[in-house]
């Protein structure tokens, strides 16, 4: 697959993901003041769009649409550094475009500054757990050559982590960046951004370390 098409797929995929996350939050706010209902609407939209995006983009770009996943693949030498940098740039840009698109659909100011301070000790740990789980399942699926399972594995993890992590499982630096620019239910303040991204990168590192022994096992198994 040409590099340009792979980059375009990652850019558009990340934009659609963030548009769905932010847009479903805005829709929920317009329909009800019940935070539990809004969260459920947000969760359903997120896991469904993830299933669609991963299924369609997997043969094109690998359907990473997440800088944490891309960095993990670069760290484990499953992706060249140069291509990884390209993925990171378009993913982050796509995250911002996704918010702009959602705001345009709901007739809001295109770029807002979120006042939602989400960072705390609990949410920091939660983002480590959420991101580590996501990256670990992606790496394990690749090592087991079960990439075809990813369209349901990824949404299953994120959907579950929505409710068992205190951060509601951002688990994606590009999504986190996009959500800085919406002062709505899904927003996150600029002050919380460094802490969340740091936790996500730490979670990706934890996943790489934890899964490494299993990678050696699967590689050795293939050579037998």
HUJOBEL-V317567 format. One line per field, one symbol per residue. ss: DSSP state (2 for helix, 1 for strand, 0 for the rest). psi: psi as a letter, one per 20 degrees, with the letter a starting at -180 (. if undefined). burial: # if it has 9 or more other ideal C-beta (glycine too) atoms within 8 Angstrom, else .. A space follows every 10 residues. Layout:
ss = ???
psi = ???
burial = ???
This chain:
ss = 0022222222 2222222222 2222222222 2000222222 2222222222 2222222222 2000002222 2222200000 2222222222 2222222222 2222200000 0000000000 2222222222 2222222222 2220002222 2222222222 2222000000 0022222220 0000000002 2222222222 2222222222 2222222222 2220
psi = pqhghggggh ghghggghhg ggghgggghi hqjohggggg gggggghghg ggggghigig iilgkohggg hhhghjkipq gghggggggh gghhgghggg gghghjlrpg proqjnoipr gghggghggg hggghghggg hghillhiih ihgghggggg hhiiqiikmg kohgggghih jpmahirpqh higggghghg hhgggggggh ighhghghgh hhi.
burial = ....###### ########## #########. ......###. ########## #.###.##.# #.######## ######..#. ..##.###.# ########## ######.#.. .###.#.##. ..######## ########## ###......# #.#######. ##..#.#.## ########## ##.######. .##.###### ########.. ##.##..##. ....
